Amino acid sequence: MSVWLTDEQQLIKDSAERLVQNDYTIEARQKLIESEEGFSRDNWATFAELGWLGLPFKEEHGGFGGTAVDMAVLMEALGKGLVVEPFASSVILAGTALDIGGGPLAEALLPEMIAGERLLAFAHSEPKSRFNLSDVTVTADAEGDGFKINGQKMLVYHGGSADSLIVSARTSGTQRDRDGITLFVVDRTAEGVTVRGHRTVDGLRAAEITLTDVKVGADAILGLQDKGFEIVEDVIDRACVQFAAEACGAMEKAVELTVDYTKERKQFGRPLSSFQALQHKMADMYSAHQFARALTYRAAALLDDCDPAERAEAAAAVKVKCGNSSKLVGEEAIQLHGGMGMTADMPIGHYFKRLTMINALFGNAQYHLKRYAAMKAE
């Protein structure tokens, strides 16, 4: 199940893997996790210099006009190193929302983000919404020439470090209506914005954000009023494919670590890798990873030229396959490492945690299987 890369994509892959190999040991990653912000600003500047922050965006905004496959190549390489910088939150989530919404906000903020001068965060998930993207209780009530926003967002990745937040709020309709959701760009330090940061189980940073009478002007609206759900759905479907690419990189590394460990670890005077039953397990891990990788790249190839229904179907299929594959690879890797595999001293435990989080992000495999079946039934 080979994936053929262009010369440009191979350059992206090589540069990212070189950075991961040279600078992203587990020990170095642990130091970043324990730092104040949980990532390195120097690394972020390097990402900007390498052009990664502008890869998927239009040239008119300072980007490179890359494809979804280009992004998948980069995300897969970053997944091998369990990179903790806010690439996904700033570029894939918030940056994509800005790019789709367009207008003056995109023209003003995207060049700054691409240059590494502005961090963005996507504030959409709420405490009771679970996987329902249209379940929004944060409100934005009209007041004068602008709006007043109230409510709470949760699991806003890198929300504590972001300069600007893209916040979804209900401007009309009821709690779960698809229509009536509007996206606003809000300054993280604006009056009424309270941020409570925390560390996630896989070592990243996220935040709970409370908005209390936060005043914004009509010029803070991203896209069209009451039509923000279309942007949210597009962003999340694209993100599902890109996070799957990250999971493929993490799975590849997990398989590699497990094979190496079983060659070194001996039982009854023989390497664990010599036992046929364990060879079968590792073969299953390898096959699961390869199948998930092939499906991920197939889905990425569709994203730039498909209608919303095809995009949603591709994203759901990828979430199902990558979710099941990452679960198999992660659990078997821990099993073959033994109990010590879950300790902080063993790299495999960090990969297992990240794979588990990616599986749950924006809907687990079970949720997307039902979603996929519902789309096929229509």
C-alpha positions as CSV (number, residue, x, y, z in Angstrom):
1,M,0.0,0.0,0.0
2,S,2.6,2.5,-1.1
3,V,1.9,6.2,-1.1
4,W,3.7,8.0,-3.9
5,L,5.0,11.5,-3.0
6,T,6.0,14.3,-5.4
7,D,9.5,15.8,-5.1
8,E,8.1,18.7,-3.1
9,Q,6.2,16.5,-0.7
10,Q,9.4,14.4,-0.2
11,L,11.2,17.6,0.7
12,I,8.5,18.4,3.3
13,K,8.7,14.9,4.7
14,D,12.5,14.9,4.9
15,S,12.8,18.3,6.6
16,A,10.1,17.5,9.2
17,E,11.6,14.1,9.9
18,R,15.1,15.6,10.2
19,L,13.8,18.1,12.8
20,V,12.0,15.4,14.7
21,Q,15.1,13.1,14.7
22,N,17.5,15.9,15.7
23,D,15.5,17.9,18.2
24,Y,12.5,15.8,19.4
25,T,13.8,13.1,21.6
26,I,11.3,12.0,24.3
27,E,13.6,13.7,26.9
28,A,13.5,17.0,25.0
29,R,9.7,16.7,24.6
30,Q,9.3,16.2,28.3
31,K,11.2,19.4,29.1
32,L,8.9,21.3,26.7
33,I,5.8,19.8,28.3
34,E,7.0,20.9,31.8
35,S,7.8,24.4,30.6
36,E,5.5,27.4,31.3
37,E,3.7,27.4,27.9
38,G,4.2,23.7,27.2
39,F,6.0,24.2,23.9
40,S,9.0,26.1,22.4
41,R,8.7,29.5,20.9
42,D,12.0,28.9,19.2
43,N,10.6,25.8,17.5
44,W,7.6,27.8,16.4
45,A,9.9,30.4,14.8
46,T,11.6,27.5,13.0
47,F,8.3,26.2,11.7
48,A,7.6,29.7,10.3
49,E,11.1,29.9,8.7
50,L,10.6,26.4,7.1
51,G,7.3,27.6,5.6
52,W,5.1,25.1,7.5
53,L,2.8,27.6,9.0
54,G,1.8,28.9,5.5
55,L,1.7,25.6,3.7
56,P,-2.1,25.3,3.2
57,F,-2.9,28.9,2.7
58,K,-3.3,31.1,-0.4
59,E,-0.3,33.0,-1.7
60,E,-2.1,36.3,-1.4
61,H,-2.0,35.8,2.4
62,G,1.7,34.9,2.4
63,G,1.1,31.1,2.1
64,F,2.3,28.5,-0.4
65,G,-1.0,27.2,-1.7
66,G,-0.3,23.6,-0.6
67,T,-2.7,20.8,-0.9
68,A,-4.4,18.6,1.7
69,V,-1.9,15.8,0.8
70,D,1.0,18.2,1.4
71,M,-0.4,18.9,4.9
72,A,-0.9,15.1,5.5
73,V,2.7,14.5,4.7
74,L,3.8,17.2,7.2
75,M,1.3,16.0,9.9
76,E,2.5,12.4,9.5
77,A,6.1,13.4,10.1
78,L,5.2,15.6,13.1
79,G,3.2,12.7,14.5
80,K,6.4,10.6,14.6
81,G,7.9,13.1,17.1
82,L,4.7,13.8,19.1
83,V,5.3,17.5,18.4
84,V,3.7,19.7,21.1
85,E,3.8,23.0,19.4
86,P,0.4,24.5,18.6
87,F,0.5,23.6,14.9
88,A,-2.8,21.8,14.8
89,S,-4.7,24.4,16.9
90,S,-3.3,27.5,15.2
91,V,-2.9,26.3,11.6
92,I,-5.3,23.3,11.0
93,L,-8.2,24.5,13.1
94,A,-8.2,28.3,13.6
95,G,-6.2,29.0,10.4
96,T,-8.4,26.9,8.2
97,A,-11.5,28.7,9.7
98,L,-10.0,32.1,8.9
99,D,-9.1,30.9,5.4
100,I,-12.6,29.6,4.7
101,G,-14.3,32.6,6.3
102,G,-12.1,35.0,4.3
103,G,-12.7,38.8,4.3
104,P,-10.7,41.5,6.2
105,L,-10.1,39.2,9.2
106,A,-8.3,36.6,7.1
107,E,-6.3,39.4,5.3
108,A,-5.2,40.9,8.6
109,L,-4.6,37.8,10.7
110,L,-3.4,35.0,8.4
111,P,-0.1,36.8,7.3
112,E,0.7,37.4,11.0
113,M,0.0,33.7,11.9
114,I,2.0,32.5,8.9
115,A,5.0,34.7,9.9
116,G,4.8,33.1,13.4
117,E,3.9,36.4,15.0
118,R,0.3,35.5,16.1
119,L,-1.0,32.3,17.7
120,L,-4.7,31.4,17.1
121,A,-7.0,28.9,18.9
122,F,-10.3,27.4,17.9
123,A,-12.9,27.7,20.7
124,H,-15.9,25.6,19.7
125,S,-16.3,22.6,22.1
126,E,-18.6,23.1,25.1
127,P,-19.0,21.1,28.3
128,K,-22.2,19.3,27.3
129,S,-21.9,19.3,23.5
130,R,-19.9,16.0,23.3
131,F,-19.5,15.3,19.5
132,N,-22.5,17.3,18.3
133,L,-21.0,20.3,16.4
134,S,-24.3,22.2,16.3
135,D,-24.8,22.0,20.0
136,V,-23.8,25.6,21.0
137,T,-25.0,27.4,24.1
138,V,-22.6,30.3,24.1
139,T,-24.7,33.3,23.1
140,A,-23.9,36.5,21.2
141,D,-26.6,39.1,21.8
142,A,-26.9,42.1,19.6
143,E,-26.0,45.3,21.5
144,G,-25.6,48.6,19.7
145,D,-23.4,48.2,16.7
146,G,-21.9,45.0,18.0
147,F,-22.5,41.9,20.2
148,K,-22.1,40.8,23.8
149,I,-20.8,37.2,24.2
150,N,-21.6,35.0,27.2
151,G,-20.8,31.3,27.9
152,Q,-18.1,28.8,28.3
153,K,-15.9,26.8,26.0
154,M,-13.8,23.8,26.9
155,L,-10.8,21.9,25.6
156,V,-9.5,24.9,23.6
157,Y,-6.1,23.6,22.6
158,H,-3.4,26.1,23.4
159,G,-6.1,28.6,24.3
160,G,-3.9,30.0,27.1
161,S,-1.1,30.9,24.7
162,A,-3.2,32.2,21.8
163,D,-3.4,35.8,20.9
164,S,-6.7,35.5,19.1
165,L,-9.6,33.1,19.7
166,I,-12.1,32.0,17.0
167,V,-15.3,31.6,19.1
168,S,-18.6,30.1,18.0
169,A,-21.7,31.6,19.5
170,R,-25.4,31.4,18.9
171,T,-26.9,34.5,17.4
172,S,-30.3,32.9,16.7
173,G,-32.2,29.7,16.9
174,T,-32.2,27.0,19.6
175,Q,-29.4,25.1,21.2
176,R,-28.9,22.4,18.5
177,D,-29.9,24.2,15.4
178,R,-27.4,24.2,12.6
179,D,-28.5,27.7,11.5
180,G,-27.9,30.6,13.9
181,I,-24.3,29.9,14.8
182,T,-21.8,32.8,14.2
183,L,-18.0,32.8,14.4
184,F,-16.3,35.7,16.1
185,V,-12.6,36.6,16.4
186,V,-12.0,37.6,20.0
187,D,-8.8,38.9,21.6
188,R,-7.7,36.5,24.4
189,T,-6.9,39.4,26.7
190,A,-10.2,41.2,26.0
191,E,-12.2,42.3,29.1
192,G,-14.5,39.5,30.2
193,V,-12.4,36.7,28.9
194,T,-11.2,34.3,31.6
195,V,-8.8,31.5,30.7
196,R,-8.0,28.5,32.9
197,G,-5.3,26.4,31.3
198,H,-4.5,22.8,32.0
199,R,-2.4,19.9,30.7
200,T,-4.1,17.1,28.7
201,V,-3.3,13.4,29.3
202,D,-1.0,13.3,26.3
203,G,1.0,16.3,27.4
204,L,-0.5,19.1,25.3
205,R,-2.0,22.3,26.7
206,A,-5.7,23.2,26.6
207,A,-7.9,25.7,28.3
208,E,-11.4,26.3,29.6
209,I,-12.5,29.7,28.5
210,T,-15.3,31.7,30.1
211,L,-16.8,34.7,28.3
212,T,-18.7,37.2,30.5
213,D,-20.3,40.1,28.7
214,V,-17.4,40.2,26.1
215,K,-18.1,43.1,23.7
216,V,-17.1,42.8,20.1
217,G,-18.0,44.8,17.0
218,A,-19.7,43.6,13.9
219,D,-16.3,43.6,12.2
220,A,-15.3,40.6,14.5
221,I,-17.7,38.3,12.6
222,L,-15.9,35.7,10.5
223,G,-17.9,34.7,7.5
224,L,-21.6,35.4,7.6
225,Q,-23.8,35.9,10.6
226,D,-25.9,32.8,11.5
227,K,-24.0,30.7,8.9
228,G,-20.9,29.8,10.9
229,F,-21.9,26.1,11.2
230,E,-20.8,25.5,7.6
231,I,-17.4,26.7,8.4
232,V,-17.2,24.7,11.6
233,E,-18.2,21.5,9.8
234,D,-15.7,22.1,7.0
235,V,-12.9,22.8,9.5
236,I,-13.6,19.7,11.6
237,D,-13.9,17.3,8.6
238,R,-10.6,18.5,7.2
239,A,-9.0,18.3,10.7
240,C,-10.2,14.7,11.1
241,V,-8.2,13.7,8.1
242,Q,-5.1,15.7,9.2
243,F,-5.2,14.3,12.7
244,A,-5.5,10.8,11.1
245,A,-2.3,11.6,9.3
246,E,-0.7,12.5,12.6
247,A,-1.9,9.3,14.1
248,C,-0.4,7.4,11.2
249,G,3.0,8.9,12.0
250,A,2.6,7.9,15.7
251,M,1.5,4.4,14.7
252,E,4.5,3.9,12.5
253,K,6.8,4.9,15.4
254,A,4.9,2.7,17.8
255,V,5.4,-0.3,15.6
256,E,9.1,0.5,15.2
257,L,9.6,0.9,18.9
258,T,7.8,-2.4,19.6
259,V,9.7,-4.4,17.1
260,D,13.0,-3.0,18.4
261,Y,12.0,-3.8,22.0
262,T,11.1,-7.4,21.3
263,K,14.4,-7.9,19.5
264,E,16.3,-6.7,22.7
265,R,14.1,-8.2,25.4
266,K,14.7,-11.9,26.2
267,Q,12.5,-14.5,27.7
268,F,13.6,-18.1,28.3
269,G,16.9,-17.2,26.8
270,R,15.4,-16.1,23.5
271,P,14.4,-12.7,22.1
272,L,10.7,-12.0,22.3
273,S,10.7,-11.4,18.6
274,S,11.5,-15.1,18.0
275,F,8.1,-16.2,19.4
276,Q,5.6,-16.8,16.5
277,A,2.6,-15.6,18.5
278,L,4.3,-12.3,19.1
279,Q,5.3,-12.1,15.4
280,H,1.7,-12.4,14.5
281,K,0.7,-9.5,16.8
282,M,3.4,-7.3,15.3
283,A,2.3,-8.2,11.8
284,D,-1.3,-7.2,12.7
285,M,0.0,-3.9,14.0
286,Y,1.9,-3.3,10.8
287,S,-1.0,-4.2,8.6
288,A,-3.4,-2.0,10.6
289,H,-1.1,1.0,10.3
290,Q,-0.5,0.5,6.5
291,F,-4.3,0.2,5.8
292,A,-5.0,3.3,7.9
293,R,-2.3,5.3,6.1
294,A,-3.5,4.4,2.6
295,L,-7.1,5.4,3.5
296,T,-5.9,8.7,5.1
297,Y,-3.9,9.7,2.0
298,R,-6.9,8.7,-0.2
299,A,-9.2,11.0,1.9
300,A,-6.6,13.8,1.8
301,A,-6.5,13.6,-2.0
302,L,-10.3,14.2,-2.1
303,L,-10.5,17.2,0.2
304,D,-9.4,19.9,-2.2
305,D,-11.9,18.9,-4.9
306,C,-15.1,17.5,-3.5
307,D,-18.5,18.6,-2.3
308,P,-19.4,18.8,1.4
309,A,-21.2,15.4,1.4
310,E,-18.1,13.6,-0.1
311,R,-15.8,15.5,2.4
312,A,-18.0,14.4,5.4
313,E,-18.1,10.8,4.2
314,A,-14.3,10.7,3.7
315,A,-13.7,12.2,7.1
316,A,-16.0,9.7,8.8
317,A,-14.4,6.7,7.1
318,V,-10.9,7.9,8.1
319,K,-11.9,8.4,11.7
320,V,-13.4,4.9,11.8
321,K,-10.4,3.1,10.3
322,C,-7.7,5.2,12.0
323,G,-9.5,5.0,15.3
324,N,-9.7,1.2,15.2
325,S,-6.2,0.9,13.9
326,S,-4.6,3.2,16.5
327,K,-6.5,1.4,19.2
328,L,-5.1,-2.0,18.0
329,V,-1.5,-0.7,17.5
330,G,-1.5,1.2,20.9
331,E,-2.9,-1.6,23.0
332,E,-0.7,-4.3,21.4
333,A,2.4,-2.1,21.8
334,I,1.7,-1.7,25.5
335,Q,1.0,-5.4,25.8
336,L,4.3,-6.4,24.2
337,H,6.2,-3.9,26.3
338,G,4.6,-5.2,29.5
339,G,3.6,-3.0,32.4
340,M,6.6,-0.8,32.1
341,G,5.3,0.4,28.8
342,M,2.9,2.8,30.6
343,T,5.6,4.5,32.6
344,A,6.9,8.0,31.6
345,D,10.4,6.5,31.1
346,M,9.3,4.4,28.1
347,P,8.6,6.3,24.9
348,I,5.8,3.9,23.9
349,G,3.5,5.1,26.7
350,H,3.6,8.6,25.2
351,Y,2.6,7.3,21.8
352,F,-0.2,5.3,23.3
353,K,-1.6,8.4,25.1
354,R,-1.5,10.5,22.0
355,L,-3.1,7.9,19.8
356,T,-5.9,7.5,22.4
357,M,-6.5,11.3,22.4
358,I,-6.6,11.5,18.6
359,N,-9.1,8.6,18.5
360,A,-11.5,10.6,20.8
361,L,-11.0,14.0,19.2
362,F,-14.1,15.2,17.3
363,G,-15.8,11.9,17.7
364,N,-14.5,8.4,18.2
365,A,-14.6,5.5,15.8
366,Q,-18.0,4.3,17.1
367,Y,-19.6,7.8,16.6
368,H,-18.2,8.1,13.1
369,L,-19.3,4.6,12.1
370,K,-22.9,5.6,12.9
371,R,-22.4,8.9,11.1
372,Y,-21.0,7.1,8.0
373,A,-23.9,4.6,8.0
374,A,-26.4,7.4,8.3
375,M,-24.9,9.2,5.3
376,K,-24.9,6.0,3.2
377,A,-28.5,5.4,4.1
378,E,-29.7,8.8,2.8
